[in-house]
Amino acid sequence: MAKENDLKEELLKQMDKDSVEAADVSVNSARKIIEKHKAQLRRLKWITAISWLVTILYFVAMHILKDILFDGNIGNFLTEDEFWLISHSDTGLKVLIVIAALLTYLIYSKSRTLTILQVCARLANIEEHLKKISQDK
């Protein structure tokens, strides 16, 4: 019986040792994943800011162009090319706004995912700390 108890205790120690090593690996993996998400979020923020800037500049440029076209025409008659430009410029603006809005939503969802990952990593650290405390007793 003594040998069986010793064997049991040794196996339990090895299992606990393996779980601590696995936890260290998972903590490092969690950090890598969180850093990857942070880098993606930074890039996404830049892309979104640039898309909104392009959208605003496009709007201002088309507004100025329309003012020039309407001021230069007598009786507000437009040529076929000018009419095509104006009608498609509005469509282009709508497309740019939709793209910028989708990128903004993507930032929101990515930041929520990052927050959840950070909370999970903190909970895993707390769990490991509690395991160590319970093993010390």
N, C-alpha and C positions, 0 to 999 in steps of 0.2 A: 504493500500500500504506500509506503514512503516513496518508492521509486515512481509510482504512478502520480502522486501528488507533486513530486519534483518535476516530472515530465510535464504535467499540466501547467504548473507555474512558469516553466521555461517557455512553453508554447504561448502562454498569455503575454509574457514579456516580449517575445518576438513579434506577436501580433500588434502590441502597443507600439513597439519600435517601428514596425512597418507603417503603421497608421500615421505616426509623427513624420516620418520621412515623406510619405505620400502627401501629407498636409503641407510640408515645406515646398514640395514640387507644385502643388496646386496653388499656393500663395504666390509663387514666382510666376506661374502661368496666368493667374488672375492679373498680376501687375502688368505682364506683357500685353494681355488683352485690353486692359484699361488704357495703357499707353497708346496702343494701336487705335482705339476708338477716339482718344483725345486728339491724335494727329489727324484722323479723318475729319473730326469735327472742326478743327482749325482750318483745314483746307476747304471744307464745305462753307464755312463762314466767309472766307475770302471770295469764293466763287459766287456766293449769293450777293455779297456786297457789290461785286463787280457787275453782276447781272442787273441789280437795281440801278446802279449808276448808268449802265448802258441804256436801260429803259428810260430813265429820266432824260439823258442826253438825246436819245432818239425822239422823244416827245417834244423837247424844246426845238430841235432841228426841224422837225416836220411842221411845227407851228410857225416857225420863222419862214420856212419855204412856202407854206400856204399863204401867209401874209404877202409875201413877195409876188406870188402868182396872181392873187386876187387884186392886188394894187396895180399890177402891170396890165391887166386886161380891161378893155373898155366894155362896159356893160356886163361884166362878169361872165363872159363866154370863154370857156376853156377849150383848148385843143384836145384831141383824143389822147395824146400822150400825157398831157397834164391831168386830165381826168383819171386816167389809169393810175398815175402816180399817187394821186390823192386817195383814191379808193383803196389801193393796196397798202398805203402807208398806215391807214387806220387798222387794217388787218394785221400788219406787222407789229403795231403797238400792242394789240390785244394778245398776240402770241408771246411777245416779250413779257407782258404783265403776268400771263399764266405761268411761264417758265420761272420767273422770279418768285411768284407766290408758291409754286411747288417746291422750289429750293428752300424757301423759308419754312415750309411745313416739314421738309426733310431735316432741317436743322433742329426744329422742335422735337421731332421723334428721336433723332440721334442723341440729343442731349438728355432726353428722358431715359433712353437705353443706357447711356453712360452713368447716369445717376443711380439707376437700379443695379448696375454692375458694381459700382462703388459701395453701395449698401450691402450687397451680397458678400463682397470681399471683407468688409468690416465685420459682418456677422460671422464669417468663417474664422477671422482672427479671434473674435471673442470666444467662439466655440473651442478653438485650440487652446486658448488661455484657460478656459474652464476645465478642459481635459487635463491640462498640466497641473492645475490646482487640485483636482480630484485624485490624481495619481500620487501627489506629494503627501496626501493625508493617509 
